[in-house]
Amino acid sequence: LQEKFIQHNITAVTAYPDVKEAYQAALSEAGENDRIVVFGSFHTVAEIIDLSSR
């Protein structure tokens, strides 16, 4: 998917090896009034729900 974005000159794309690392990066980059939107499979969203409840 990252390669497809780059082919269309969309370069502000970062890929992560797993959901936890992506979520941690999103948390560290988000500002106080920002929202993090998660979408994908039920497995992906369930993992984020689990991580955010810790």
ChimeraX attribute file (.defattr): number of C-alpha atoms within 10 A of each C-alpha:
attribute: neighborCount
match mode: 1-to-1
recipient: residues
	/A:1	8
	/A:2	12
	/A:3	12
	/A:4	9
	/A:5	12
	/A:6	12
	/A:7	10
	/A:8	8
	/A:9	9
	/A:10	11
	/A:11	11
	/A:12	8
	/A:13	10
	/A:14	8
	/A:15	10
	/A:16	10
	/A:17	7
	/A:18	9
	/A:19	15
	/A:20	14
	/A:21	12
	/A:22	15
	/A:23	18
	/A:24	14
	/A:25	13
	/A:26	14
	/A:27	14
	/A:28	9
	/A:29	11
	/A:30	12
	/A:31	10
	/A:32	7
	/A:33	5
	/A:34	9
	/A:35	10
	/A:36	10
	/A:37	7
	/A:38	11
	/A:39	8
	/A:40	8
	/A:41	8
	/A:42	9
	/A:43	10
	/A:44	14
	/A:45	15
	/A:46	12
	/A:47	13
	/A:48	18
	/A:49	12
	/A:50	9
	/A:51	13
	/A:52	10
	/A:53	6
	/A:54	5
